[in-house]
Amino acid sequence: MEHFFHESYKEVYKLCYDHVKAARKDALFGLHIWTNASFNPMYRAEQDFAELSRYTDFLKIALYNNCGGPRFASYIQSFGDTAYGDLPLEEMAQFITVF
């Protein structure tokens, strides 16, 4: 069976969870959900937090109160320079924030 990028990550997360719980059942295992989950609508669409909850005790979602704007602007610029190079940056920002 072909494994995609995110499926491989899920397998690693499950292995880590199983090892932690085998060592100490009451230990907590959690995952950091990186900023692409908030910035990238394609990446976000691939995430199934309900599935992740089967082998995590908590999710630490990246939230920013002071640096989100510059990170988002940088993300828009880099995506606009590559995958969506023909889309004006203003439209790119709208596209990403709609999802």
C-alpha positions, 0 to 999 in steps of 0.5 A: 500500500502506498503511504503518503507524507501525512500517513507516515507521520501518523505511523510515527506518532502512533509508534511514539505513543505506544512506546511512551505508554509501554514505558509508563501507562500514566505518562502523557504523550502529546503533539505540537501542531505546527503553524501550517495547520493555521496558515495552509488550507491544503495542509489543514484539510489533510489533518484529522484531529479526531484521528490524532486523538486516538494516539495522543493525550493532548494536542499543543496547537501553535498560537501566537499573540504577537508574531502571527502577523509577520509569520503569516506575511512571510508565509504568503510571500513565500507561497506567492513566490512558488506554488501560487506565483500567478496569484496576487498576494492580496488574493492569496491572503483571502484564499488562505483566510477563507478556509 
